């Protein structure tokens, strides 16, 4: 099961943003146990580094990024992803890039807290809570 995690989900865990961090952390533990094949968009990694480097020193920001990339596969952002994102019906370009990156990586699901921004998706989108419920129903 290939699942792309939106930036906000990773930030919920890293910044321990309650109440969101609990389900997000649980999903990340499923990636760690190889129960889910977790992906991040390449732009997620750069965004997280940027935000961490504003609050931490460079060494700690790099350590955090290394931990993340050891856990997740990285979905590419290339010319085709950008061109498809520009043609999409998404209102938010960043979300469009994430969606196209997920699509090109073969993601089966996207996990985000911004469901409303993914109205025009070709991939099923869930909040962490919804995704966990769906997994439980599968058995």
Beta strands, then each sheet from edge to edge (+ up, - down):
strand 1: 2-5
strand 2: 37-41
strand 3: 73-75
strand 4: 109-111
strand 5: 124-126
sheet 1: 3+ 2+ 1+ 4+ 5+
end
